[in-house]
Amino acid sequence: MAYAFDFVKYQAAGNDFILIDDRRLSFPLEAVDFVARLCDRRFGIGADGLMLIRHHVAAHFELIYCNADGRIGSLCGNGSRAAAHFARSLGLCGPSGTLWAADGLHTFSFLKENEKEATLCVSMRVAGEVELIDPHNCFLDTGSPHHVVWVDEPLDKLDLAALAPPIRFARRYEPGGTNVNFVQPIGPKALAIRTWERGVEAETLSCGTGVTAAAVAWRTLRQPQADEISIRTQGGQLAVHFRAEQAIELVGPVAAVFEGRWGKTAKPDTRLSD
């Protein structure tokens, strides 16, 4: 079956996504192979994931996130910020609002913005405690599962393709597996990180839930008084803010890269207005 729809390509600190307005519920979400093809960088649009924007009774919009393998995924922190920018362009929210994701309700707000790019913060949460495995490894869930490996050597020396898969598919994380983060402390409140993402099965230039996991673990284990931790990713700079009452916010840039239409039939823009 041939599908036709409009899309906008976004990047958030190098983590890139396909955004689609699916308030008519017309996108074939069950077509896993088709979604994977759209995310393929040679045969499709190319992205780390695909996101649908839908109506939701308890939030300004619902975010449905699919990994690059075509399957519905868990929370995506960078994707949530991109989705908020896209939703604002659709007139679904103002400079602050709420979104419903795989793990429930999240708030967001725009710190800087223009038509194509913005700096946003989105609320994050931790499910349970930081699990200390040994002095160099820990695990926590920030809406998606993350294994954190603390390293001393420069991150560019690491071969993630060799180091990450044995952890990603480790028996302790069956059946779903885990994301894997290699984190180098570069200051009391500063970290550098590289992340191997499940569902993409490769390194991505940044990962919002991974950055959050690293910051929460570092604060829990080493810097309990820190109110902000900056994180240098391969794709840019992000930050995690710790507010009163244990509120956690992921802060960083997003940008609309280009927009287009998938499918051979040219049609006018069919995105809904309010």
C-alpha positions in Angstrom: 0.0 0.0 0.0 1.2 3.5 -0.9 1.2 6.1 1.9 1.4 9.9 1.6 1.9 12.4 4.4 3.6 15.6 5.3 6.6 15.5 7.7 9.1 17.8 9.4 12.7 16.6 10.0 14.1 17.8 13.4 17.4 17.5 15.2 18.0 18.0 18.9 21.7 18.1 19.7 22.3 15.8 16.7 19.6 13.3 17.7 17.3 13.4 14.6 13.6 12.6 14.2 10.8 12.5 11.7 7.7 14.4 13.1 4.3 13.8 11.7 0.9 15.4 12.5 -1.3 12.3 13.1 -4.3 13.9 14.7 -6.5 12.2 12.1 -5.0 8.8 13.2 -4.2 7.9 9.6 -0.5 7.0 9.9 0.1 3.2 9.6 1.8 2.8 13.0 1.4 -1.0 12.9 3.5 -1.2 9.7 6.9 -1.7 11.5 8.9 -2.4 8.3 7.5 0.8 6.7 8.5 2.9 9.8 11.9 1.4 9.7 12.3 2.2 6.1 11.4 5.8 6.7 14.1 6.0 9.3 16.7 4.3 7.0 19.4 6.8 6.0 19.8 5.2 2.5 16.3 4.2 1.5 14.2 6.6 3.5 14.1 10.0 5.1 16.7 9.0 7.7 16.4 9.5 11.4 17.1 8.0 14.9 13.3 7.7 15.4 9.9 8.7 14.2 7.2 10.6 16.2 3.5 11.1 15.8 1.6 13.9 17.3 -2.0 13.0 18.4 -4.7 14.5 20.5 -4.9 13.6 24.2 -7.6 14.3 26.8 -5.1 15.0 29.6 -2.3 17.0 27.8 -1.8 19.4 25.0 -0.8 16.5 22.8 0.3 12.9 22.9 3.7 11.8 21.6 4.0 8.3 20.0 7.7 7.5 19.6 9.0 4.8 17.3 12.6 3.6 17.3 14.6 3.4 14.1 13.8 -0.3 13.9 10.1 0.6 13.5 8.9 -0.5 16.8 7.2 1.7 19.4 9.7 2.8 22.0 9.8 4.2 25.5 10.3 7.8 26.4 12.6 9.9 24.3 13.9 13.1 26.0 15.4 14.8 23.0 12.4 13.8 21.0 10.0 15.3 23.5 11.6 18.7 23.1 11.4 18.4 19.3 7.8 17.3 19.5 7.0 20.3 21.7 8.4 22.7 19.1 6.5 20.9 16.3 3.3 21.0 18.4 3.7 24.7 18.9 4.1 25.2 15.2 0.7 23.4 14.8 -0.9 25.7 17.3 -1.5 23.0 19.9 0.3 24.8 22.8 1.8 28.1 23.9 5.3 28.7 25.3 4.7 26.1 27.9 2.5 23.0 28.1 2.1 19.3 28.7 2.7 16.2 26.6 1.7 12.6 27.2 4.5 10.1 26.5 5.1 6.4 27.0 5.7 6.9 30.8 2.9 9.5 31.4 2.6 13.2 31.7 5.5 15.7 31.1 5.7 19.4 31.3 7.8 21.6 28.9 8.6 25.3 28.4 10.4 27.3 25.8 13.4 29.3 27.1 14.3 30.8 23.6 12.5 30.3 20.3 12.0 31.3 16.8 10.2 29.7 13.8 12.9 27.1 13.1 14.7 26.5 16.4 14.5 26.9 20.1 15.9 26.0 23.5 13.4 24.0 25.6 13.3 22.3 28.9 11.1 19.2 29.5 10.4 17.5 32.8 11.9 14.1 33.4 11.5 11.4 36.1 13.4 8.5 37.5 11.7 5.2 38.1 13.1 3.7 41.3 16.6 4.2 42.6 20.1 4.2 41.1 21.3 0.6 41.1 25.0 0.5 41.8 26.4 -2.6 40.1 30.1 -2.0 40.9 32.3 1.1 41.2 32.3 1.6 37.5 28.8 0.6 36.5 25.2 1.5 37.5 21.7 1.3 36.1 18.6 3.4 36.3 15.4 4.1 34.4 14.7 7.6 33.3 11.6 6.7 31.2 14.0 4.4 29.2 16.5 1.9 30.8 20.1 3.1 30.9 23.3 1.3 31.9 26.0 3.9 32.8 29.7 3.0 32.6 32.1 5.5 34.2 35.3 5.9 32.3 38.5 7.8 32.9 40.0 7.8 29.4 38.9 10.2 26.6 35.7 9.0 25.1 36.9 9.2 21.5 39.3 6.4 22.3 36.4 3.9 22.9 35.1 1.5 20.4 31.4 1.5 21.2 30.5 -1.0 18.5 32.6 -3.6 20.5 32.0 -2.5 24.0 28.2 -1.7 24.0 26.4 -4.7 22.5 27.4 -7.2 25.3 25.9 -4.8 27.9 22.9 -3.9 25.7 21.9 -7.6 25.4 23.1 -8.7 28.8 21.0 -11.4 30.5 20.3 -9.1 33.5 18.4 -6.7 31.1 16.3 -9.4 29.2 14.0 -9.3 27.5 14.0 -5.7 26.4 17.7 -4.9 26.8 19.1 -1.5 27.8 20.7 1.6 26.4 24.4 1.9 27.2 26.2 5.2 28.2 29.9 5.7 28.5 30.4 8.7 30.8 33.6 10.7 31.5 33.5 13.2 34.4 35.2 16.4 33.2 34.4 18.6 36.2 32.5 18.6 39.5 29.3 19.4 37.6 30.2 18.5 34.0 30.2 15.2 32.1 31.0 14.0 28.6 28.9 11.1 27.2 28.6 8.7 24.3 25.4 6.6 24.1 24.6 3.3 22.3 20.8 3.3 21.8 18.7 0.2 21.7 16.3 0.2 18.7 18.8 2.2 16.7 21.5 -0.4 17.5 24.2 2.1 17.0 25.7 5.2 18.7 23.6 8.3 18.4 25.0 11.8 18.6 23.0 12.4 21.8 20.3 10.8 23.9 18.1 12.8 26.3 17.1 10.0 28.6 20.8 8.9 28.6 22.0 12.3 29.5 19.4 12.5 32.3 20.5 9.1 33.6 24.2 10.1 33.7 23.4 13.4 35.5 21.1 11.7 38.0 23.6 9.0 38.7 26.5 11.5 39.1 24.5 13.7 41.4 23.3 10.7 43.5 26.8 9.1 43.8 29.1 12.1 43.8 27.5 15.6 43.8 24.3 15.5 45.9 24.2 19.3 46.2 24.4 20.0 42.5 21.5 22.0 41.1 22.7 21.8 37.5 24.9 19.4 35.6 26.1 20.2 32.0 26.7 17.3 29.6 28.8 17.4 26.5 27.4 15.0 23.8 28.7 14.2 20.4 26.0 16.4 18.9 26.1 19.4 21.3 25.6 20.6 24.8 22.7 19.6 27.1 22.0 20.3 30.7 20.0 18.7 33.5 18.5 20.9 36.2 17.5 19.7 39.6 14.6 21.8 41.1 12.8 21.7 44.4 10.7 18.7 45.3 13.0 16.4 43.3 11.9 17.9 39.9 14.3 17.2 37.1 14.5 19.1 33.8 16.3 18.3 30.6 17.4 21.5 28.8 18.8 21.8 25.3 18.3 23.0 21.7 16.0 21.8 18.9 15.8 22.8 15.3 13.5 22.1 12.3 15.9 21.0 9.6 13.6 20.6 6.6 10.0 19.6 5.7 8.6 17.5 2.9 6.0 15.1 1.7 6.4 11.3 1.5 4.5 9.8 -1.4 4.1 10.5 -5.1 0.8 12.3 -5.0 1.2 16.1 -4.5 -1.5 17.4 -2.2 -2.0 20.7 -0.3 -0.9 20.9 3.3 -3.5 18.8 5.2 -2.3 19.5 8.7 -5.1 20.4 11.0 -5.7 23.8 12.6 -7.1 24.3 16.0 
